[in-house]
Amino acid sequence: MDGLHLVLLAVSGVDDVLTVFRPDGHGNVIVHSKNDSTEEGQAIVLAAVGTTFNTALAAVMYQAQKIVMGLDTMSESNKKEMQRALEKEVKAEYMYNWYDGLTYCTWNALGQNLDEQKIFNALNVLKDKGIEGTLEAVSIAFAYLTHIVTNLIIDDNWQSLDQQGESQFQRGWTDFDANKDGFPNGLKHTATTIREQHPNIQHIAVWHALLGYWGGVSPTGNIAKTYKTRTVRKAEGLVGGEMTVVHEDDVPRMYDDFYKFLLDSGIDSVKTDAQFFLDVMDDADDRRRFMKTYQDAWTISSLRYFSIKAISCMSQIPQILFHTQLPTDKPRLMVRNSDDFFPGVPSSHPFHIFANAHTSLLTSHLNVLPDWDMFQTSHPYSSYHAAARALSGGPIYITDTPGEHSLPLIASMTATTISPTPPKTIILRPNNIAKCIEQSVYTPYQALHFLQIGNYHSGSTASYGASLLGVFNVSEQALTELIPLAHFPGVKPEERYLVRAHPSGDISSPLSLDSSDPVPSVLNLALDLKGWNILTAYPILSATPLPSTSTPSAEKKKEKKTTELAVLGLLHKLSGAAAVVGTPKVEHLNPTGENVKVTITLKALGVLGVWISGLPAADEPATEAPEPPSQQQNPPEWQNHILILLRGRVVPVSTVSVSFVGGKKAGKGGSILVEIDVERAWREMGLVAGWGREVEVEVLVS
C-alpha cells in the first residue's frame, strides 16, 4: 500500500449528460451515463491522487469548476438578466441579516394544518415566554424571546391547492395567494400583521416547490389559465404518475410574476423545495426542456426580488450541483445539506449529524452555504443538534412547538449586537464550513468511534485563527478516546495552542505539534450516550519584549519577561470563538515587556475570556496595604496588573472576574482566566452604538 488517496468525480449537467457511479456488488465502481440530448454527448469522469483525501478532493472539484465555468450553459439573455439582478439587488446588509439571524420555522412547530392564527399565536407565545422573568437566568440583554428571532419561514401548506384531502403528491397549485381557509384575508394581511406586531422579524420567507407544489400545478387553477402548461410523466417509485407543470416557454414569466406578487405582499425570501423533481421526469425530452429552464428562471427571479434570501432545498441532484451550485458567478446560495430533521425518530438524530458532516466534504467546495436543517430546542437531542448547527458555519433554524423553548440553549447559540433598541441578535457563525475531519473520512457510522467534525474561524491574518473540533458520540454506548491536537483543522507546527472544552469550560495546558514539547499534545475525552463536546484550540499570542534601549547596567536591574495570552472569544457560547473579528492586536508599552496591551474586536456582546500567563505571583503581597474591594482607589490584587477598557473607559470592577487555571498560582508556572462581562459593562456604562456593529475591548497587562 502506498498510502495515497484516489478520488473520482462524475461531472453532470453539461450538454444534458448525466454521469453517476454505481457499485456492481463485487468491489468495482461502474460508470453509468445517460444522454438526454438529441446530439452525441460525452461522459466526463475526473480522477485525482493525493497524499490526503482532502487534497485529492480539492483537485477534482477545482478541475470541475474550470470545466463548468468554461462552458456556456446559460443563454445570453439569462446571463444579462442575472447580471442586472446582481448589480441592483444584492446588498451586504441583506447577507448579514439573512446568514446571521436566528430563524423560526413553522414546519415541525405548527404542523401541516397551517393557518395564520397558528402563526400569530406562536409568535405571541415567543414574546410571552421571554417576559416570564428569565432575563437574569440566561444572562442575555433582551427581554423578549422574539427579539432573538429575526427571520421567519412560513413552511408548507399555506398555498392555494386543489384536491382537498388527497396526498401531497396528488395536489396541485392553483393561485399565487394563500388559501382562503387558513389565510382568509390573504398573504399580505398575514405578513403585514406579523411585521406590525413583531418588528424584530426582519425577513419573512414562504415555502414552495420548484414546480409549484408536490403535485405541480392544478390543470384547472388560475395559474394553468394564465400560463402555458405541459403534462409530464414521473418515474415510478415515490412520486410516480403524471402531473401538470408550467411550460418551459412561460417558466421565466411565471417566476417573475410570482416573486413580484410575494414581494408586494410583504414576503422577501423563499424556501424552494422538491427541486429533485426535475430529475424524476421520465422522458428525456421533458428533462431536457425543464432542467436548466427552471434552475435559471428561479435563480434570476430570486436574485431580482429577494437578493440572496433564498433557500435551495432537496436540490442535491448532479445536474443542479454542477449547473447552479458549483459556478462562482453569483453570491453563495443557501442549500439544504441533508435529509430532514425528524423529531420523533430517535435513531435519526446521530445519523443526521453524521450525514451532514460527510456531505459537507463535497458541499464545502460548492458556491453554497450548507444548511443543516431546523431542530427543536426542547427535545432529548436538542443540545446535540444545537452544537452541530453552531459548529456548521451555516444558518440556524429552530422549529419549537409554541411554549416549548430552552432559553439557555438559545442563548448559547446567539449573542446581541450593539444595535439600538430593540437589540439585534445574531448567531455566532464561524466563517468557514464544518466537515468531517480528514482522520474520520473512512470511519463507518457503525464503528465504535467518535464522529469528529472540524471547522476553522479565520482571523484577518493568515497566521491567526481558532480551530473548532466538534466531537459527537454517534454510537449506542459510552465511549472514551484520545484526541490528538493534529485532529484540529488548521493548527500549525510552529504555534502553541490552548484548548478549551464546552460545555465544561476545562482548559488544557499549552499544546503544540512539536514532538519535543514535554506536554503530550493529546486530550482524553469520555462521552456518554448522546454525548458531545466542542473543543476549541486558540493560538497563544506571545508578547516578546521589544529591543532594549537602556544601558547594560539598567538591563540587569530589570529582567525582561514574556507575557502569553490567548483570546477565548465569548465564553458560555457553543461557538464563542466566532465572536472575535479579525486578529487580536498585541502591543508593547515598554521595552521590558512589563506593560502589554491586547486589542480585541467583537461582533457581539457577552462574557469575553482572556487567558494570561506570565504575571507576577498572585500571592505576593501588594506594595501597599489593600483596602476593601468596594473602595476602587485600592482595588483587589488582580487590578494591580490588569486594566480593562471599553470605548477608552475603564469597565466597572463588578464586570470582571479572575480565576486560576490548572490549580497553579500565576507567576509560579500557572496562568489566569480573565472573564469580562462586556454585555453588562456596556449597559452599566451607558454606552450607545455608533455607525459600526463591532465592539473594541482593550486589555492592559503589567
N, C-alpha and C positions, 0 to 999 in steps of 0.2 A: 504494500500500500504506500502511495506517495504522499498521502495527506492532503491532496488538492481537492477542491470543490468544483463540481460541474453544475452549471445552471443552464437550463433550456427555457426558452420563451417562445411561444407560438404567437405570432402577430396577426391580429384580425382587424376588420373594419377598413381594410384597404382594397379598393376595387371590388367590393361586395363579396369578398372571400372570407369565410370563417375557418380558422385553423385551431384545433384543440389537441390535447394529449389524452390518451386513454390507456389503461393497463390491459394486458392480454391474459392476466392470471398466471403467467409464468415468469414474472420478473422483468418483462420487456415493456418499453414505452412505445406506443403506436401513435403515429401522427394521423389524425383524421382531418380532412379538409373538405369544405363544401363551397361551391361557387354558385352564387345566386345571380350572377351576371349572364347576359346572353353572349358576352365575349369571353375569350380564353383568359383565364386568371392564373395567378401564381401564389402558391403557398409559401409563407415566409416563416422560417424557424431560426432563431438566433441561439448561439451557444457561447458560453464563456467559461474559462477555467481560472480559478483564483486561489490564493493561499488561504482566504477566508470566504465563507458563504456570502457575506455582505459585499465584498469587493467584486465577486463574480456576478451577483445580482445587479449591482450598480452598473456594471459594464453592459449587460444586456438591456437594461432599462434606458441607459443613455443612448445606445445604438437605436433602440426602438423609437425613442423620441426624435432622433435625427431623421429616421425614415418617415415618420408621420408628419413632422413639421415640414419636410421637403416635398410633400405631395399636396396637390390642390384638391382636397377632399370637401371643400366648401365652395359653393358657387360665388362668383364675383359680386353679385348683388347682395348675397348674405354677408360676405366679408365687409362690404361697405356699411351695411346696416349695423353689424356688430361694432364696427369701429366708431360709428356715430353714437351708439349707446354707451360705449366705453368712455368717450370724450365728455359726454354730457351728464351721465347719471352716477358714475362710480365715485363715491366720496369717502375719504378716510374716516370721517365721523361715523358713517354707516358701518364700516368694517369694525370699528372699535365697539360700538354698541351691540352689534349682531353677534360677533365672535365671542365677546367677553361678558355679555349679560347672562344672568341666570334665567332659564326658560321654564315655563309651566305648560304642560301639555295635557289635553283633556282625555287622551285615549284610555289608559287604564284607570284614570281618576274618575271619569264620569260615565264610562261605558259607551255602548254603541247606540243606545236610545238617547241621542243628544238633543238638547234644546237650549235656547238662550237663557231660560230661567236657571237651569242647572249651572251654566257658566257664571251667571251673576251671583248665584248662591255660593259657588266655590270660591270666587274672588272675595266675596264678603267674609267668608269663613277665614280665609287667609288673613284678612285685615283684623278680624276679631281675635284670632289666635295670637296675633302679635301684641294685642292690648292687654293680654292676660298676665302681666307682671313678670315677663321673662327677660326683660332687658338686662338686668344685672347678672342674672344666672348664666347667660351665654356671653356676656361681655361684648355686646355689639352696640353700635351707636345709632341705631334706628329703632323707633318704637313700633313700627308696623311690619309684619312679615311681608305685606305686599310691596314694601319698599325694596325688598330683596329681589322680587321677581320683576324683570324688566322686559321680557318677551313672553308672548302668549301664542300657543299653537292651538287653533280650533281644528281638531283632527276629524277623522271620517264621520260621516252621517249628518253633515249639515246641508248637503246638496239636495237639489230637487231631482227625484228619481222616479222611474216608472216601476211597475210590477211590485207593489207593496206586498210584503210577506214572503217574497221569493228570496233565494240565497243571493249574496252579494254579487256572485258571478253571473247572475241572470238579470240583474238590474242595470238599466241604462240611464244616462244623464239627460235631463230634459231642458233645464233652463240655467242661466248664469246665476240667478239669485237663489237665496237659501229656500229650503222647503217651508211651506206656509204653516204646517202643523207645529214645527218646533220654533220657527222664527217668523211669527205672524206679521211683523212689521218690516220684514226684510233684513238683509245682512247689514245694510248701512245703519239701521237703528241699533242693531246689536253692537257694532263697532263704536258708534258714537257714544252709546251709554257706557261702555267699558272705559273709553278714554276720558269721559267726564267724571266718572266715579273713581277711577284709578289712574291718575295722571302719571304715576311712576311707570306704567306699562308703555314703553316707547314703540314697540313693534307688535303688530297682530298679524299672524300668519294663518292661512287656511290650507287644509289638506285637499288634494285632488289627485286622481290617477292621470298618468301621462296621456292616455287615450280618452280621458273624461272621467269614467268610473270603472270599476272592476269588469262590468259588462259593456264597456264602451259607451256609446250614446244611444238614446232611445230613438228608434226609427220613426216614432210618431211625435216626438217632442219639438219644442221651438228651435232647438239647436239644429236638428235634422231639417227643419223647414227653412233655416237661414243659410246653411252651408251645404255644399255638395257632400254626399256620403258614399261609402263603399262597404259592402258586406265582405268580411274576411272569415276564413275558417282557421280555428285554433287547433294546434296539435292535440291529440288525445292525451289524457292524463288529468292533472289537477284542474285545468281550465278548458278542456276540450269543448267543441261545438262552434257555432257561428256567433258573430257579433257585428254590430254596425259601428263604423268609425268615420270620422271626418275625412273626406277625400284629400289626397296629397295636395291638390291644387288650392284648397281652401284652408289647409292647416295654418300657414302663417297668419292669414286674416283672422281666423278664429282665435288664435292665441293673442293676437294684438287686441282684439275686441274684448276678450275675456279679462285680460290683465288690466286693461283700461277701466273696465267695469269694477274690478276689485279695488283698484286704487281710488276711484271715485267713491267707493263705499267705505273707505277708511281702512282697507286691508293693504298692508305694504310689504308683504312677504308671503312665500308659499312653501309648502312641503309637497313635492310632486313624487308620487309613489307609483308602484307597479310598472316601472319602466321596462322591466324584463319582458313585458307582453309583446314588445317588438320582435323578440326572438322566438315566440311561440306561434307566430303566424305560420301556417302550414305550407303555404305556397311561396316559392322563391320569388315570384313576381310581386307579391304583396310585401315581402321583406325588403326587396329592392326599392319599391315605391316609398315605403314609410320609414325605413331605418334612419337615414340621415335627415329626411324631411322633418320628422318630429323632433329629433335632437336639436337641429339648428333653429327651428322655429321657437322651441322652448327656451334655448339659450339666449337668443336675441331678445325675445319679449321679456324674459325675466330681468335681463340687464337693463333694458329700456325703462321698465316700470318699477323695478324693485332694487336696482343696483345689484349688490352681491347677496341680497337677502333671500336666498332660495336654498332648499334642501333637496338633494337628489337621493331618492330612496328606491330600494330594490333595483338598482341600476348596475350591478356588478356582472354584466354580461360582456364578453370580449369586445363586441362592436362598439359599445358605449365607452368602455375603458380606454380604447385606443383613439376613438374619434373625438370624444368630448373631454375626457378627464386627464389624458396624458399631455396634450398640447399646452404650451405656456403663453398663448397669445391672449389670455384674458385672466381676470383675478381668480384666486383659488375658489373652487366650488365646495360647498359643504356637502359631503356624501356619506350616507349611511354605510357603516363599515362591517355590519354583521346582520344576523337574523334578529328578530325581536327580543325584547325583554319579556319573559313570561313569568309573572309574579307567582302563579300557582303551581309551577313545576320546579320543585326543589333541585332536581338534578341538573336543570338547565343553567343555573347561575354560575358555578365554577367554569362550565364549558363556554358560557358566554364570554367570560374574560379571556379564556384560552383562545377562543376563535378570533376575537378582536386583536389580541396581541400578535397572532400569526398572520392574520390578514394584513395587518399594518406593515409587515415586511414588504409587501407589494405596494400598498396604497401610499406609503410614505414616499414613494418615488413618483407618484402622480401629482398633478397640479390641483390637489384637493386638500380639504381639512377633514380628516376622518371623524365621523360622528358615531360614538359607541352606543347610541340609543338612550332612551329615557330610563329612569328607575324610580323606585319609591323610597322615601327616607324613613318610613316606619315599616320595616319588613325584616325578617330574620337575616337576610343578606344585605341589608341597607348599607352598612359601613363598608362591606366588601365591594359593592358596586361603586360607592362614593369614592373610595380610594383609587379604583381603576379609572373613573372618569376624571378625577383631579389630575392624575398622572398622565392621561392620554394626550394632552395638548390640544384636544378638541373641545367642542361645546359641552355644556352640562344642562340636561333637561330633567325636571322632576315631574312625576305624574301621580302625586299623592291624592288619595281619597280625601275629600274635604274633612278637615278637622284632625286628620292623622298625619301630623308632621313632627319631625325631630328637629327642633330649633338648634340644639347644639351641633348636630351633624351638618345642617345647612350652614351654620356659622363657620364650621371647619373648612368648607369649600369656598367661602366668599369673604370679601372684605369691602369696607366702604371707602370711597374716594373722598377727596376734599371738595367735591362739588357742593354748591349751595343746597339749601333745603328744597325738596326732600333729598336726603343723601342718595347718591348713586352707588349701587352695589355691583361689584364685578366678581367674576370667578378668577381664581389665580391660575392662569393657564400658562404652562411652560411654553417657550417659543419654538420648540421642536416637537416632533411627532414620536410618541411612545411606541415601542415594538418589542417583541420577544428578543432577548439578548442573543448574541452570537453563540454562546455556550449552550443555549437551550433549544436551538433551532430543530435539532433532530430528536429531542426528547418527546416521546409519545404522551398523550393525555393520560393514559392508564398507568404510567410509570410512577413509582413512589418517590417523586422528586418535586421540589417547589417549582412553580411557574415563576420565572423571573422576567420582569418587564422593565426595560430601561428607557430613560429619557434624559435630555441634557438641556439645561436652561442657560443659554449663551449670554455672556457679558458683551460689552462694547469692544473688547479687545480679544484677539484670538487666544491669548493665554489664560483667560479667566472664564469660568462657568461652573455651575453647580450640577453635579451628576445625581440623578434620581433613580433609585432601583426599587421597584415595587415587587414584593415577594408575597406570593399567594399560595396557600395550601389548597390545591385542587383535588387532592386525594380524599379518601373516606376514613382517614385515621390521622392521629397526631404525628408530626414529623419534626426531626431536628437535622439541620445541615450546617456545613461550614460555607460561608460566603466570602470568597476572596475579593480583595479590592479590585482586582483585574476585571471583575464582572461589571463594574460601574462604567457606563459609557463615557468616553471622552477623558478619562483620567490619564495624566501624563507622567512618564517615568521621572521627570525632573522636579515634580511638585510633591508637596506633602499635603495630606488631607485630614480633615476631621469629619467623622461620620456620626450623624445624629439619627436616632430611630424615632419614628412616630407610629403609634401614639405614646410610647413610654417616655420619650424625652431623654433616653440614655445617650451619653456622648462618649465616643471612643477616645483612646489616646491618639496622638498624631500618627498617621499611617502613610506609607509610601510604597511604590512598586520596586524600590531599591532593595535588592536581595541582601545587602549588607546591613540594612536597618535592623537594630536589635529587637524592635517590636514587630511581631508577625503581622502581616497585612491580611489577616483573616478574621472574620467575625463569626461567632457562633449564634445561630438563631433557631429557636424552637417555636413551632406554631401548632395550635390545636386545630381541630376540625373547623372549617370556615375561617381559619385564622389568616391574617395578613399583616404586613408591616411595610412602611415606606422608609427606606434608608436613603439619606441624602449625604453625599460626600461634598464637603465645602473646601475649596482651596485655602490653605493657610497663607496669609499675607505676612511676609517678614519685613519689618521696618528696620532695615540695617542703617546704622548711624552714618551721617554724612562725613566726608573727609574733614579732618580737624584742621582748624586754622590757628590753634593755640600753640604755645611753646611746649617743648618736651616736658619741662618741669610741671606745667599745668596739666599736661596729659596724664601724668602719673597720679595727680591728686584725684582725678575723676575718671573712673573706669567707664569705658563705653559699654552700652548694653543693647541687646536686640529685643525689641518687643514684637511678639507674634499675635496676629489677630485673625479671626475667621468671622465673616458676616453670615449669620444663620437665617436671614430673612425673617418672616413673621412666624413666630412660634405658635403652637396650638392650631396651625393650619396644615391640611394634608399636603399641600404643595407650596408651603410658605416661601421656599427659595425663589419661586416665580414672582414674588412681590418686589424683588430687587431689580432695578432698572440699570442697565449698563454695568460698569466695573467700579467697585468702590475705590476711591482715590485716597492713597496713603501719602501723607506729607510729614517731613521732619520739621520741627520748630526750633531745634538747636543741634549743633554738631555731635553732641554726646549721645544723642538718641533718647534722652530722658523725656522729651516732650514730642509726642506724635499726635497727629490729627488724621482721622479717617472720616471721609465724607461719603455718606450712603444715600442713594436716591431710591425712594419707594414709590410704587404706583398706587398704593392704598394704605389705609391706616390699620393699626393692630399693635401687637407686642413684638418689638424688634429684639432679636437676640444677637449679642456680640460676645464671642469667646476671646479672652485675652490671657496671654501668658507672658511672664517676664516682669511683673510688678514687684515692688518690694514686699517683703514678708508681711502678710496681713496681720500677724500677731505681734509685730514690733510696736513699741509704744509710740504714740503721737508726740510731735515736738512740743506741743502744749497740752495741758490737761483738757480733755474734751468736756464740753458742756452737754446738757441734754439734747437729744436729736431734734427736739422741737425748736431749738434756737439755731436758726440757719447760719449765723455767723460762725458757729463751731459745729459743723455737720458731723455725721457718723464717719468712721475711719475711711471707708472707700472713697469718700468725697475728697480726701487729700490727694487722690491720684486720678480721678475720673471726673470729667465735666461733660454734660450733655447739652447741646444747643439745638433748638428748633427755631427756624427763621431768625437765627442770630441771637436768640434769647435763651437763657438757662431754663431748663424744664423744672417743674416742681419736684422736690425730693421724693414726694409720695408716689411719683410715677416711675420710679427706678428701683429695682431690686437687684442685689448681687448675691451670688452663691458660689461656693467652691465646687470644682469639678473633679471627680475622681478621688475625693477624700483627702486631697493634699492641699496644704496651705499655699497660696500664691507666694512666689519667692523661694519656695522650698521644693522645687520640682513640680509644682502644681499649676493650676490655672483657675480662672474665674469665668462665670457666665453672667453677663450684664443683661438684664431684661428691662427694656424701655417701653412703657406703655404709651406709644406715640398717639394713639387714639384719645386716650384720656388726657394727655398733656395738651393736645390740640384744643380740646374742649375747655379745659380749665384755664388755658392761657388766652382764650377768646380769639383765637386766630381765625381768619377768614380766607377763603380761596381767592386766588388771583386768576390770571388767564390760564395758567398751567394746571395740569392734573396731578403733578408729582410733588412729593414731599421730600425735602432735603434734611437729613439728620447729620449733625457733626458730633463725633465722639473724640474728646481730647484726653490723652493718656499721658501721665507724667510719672 
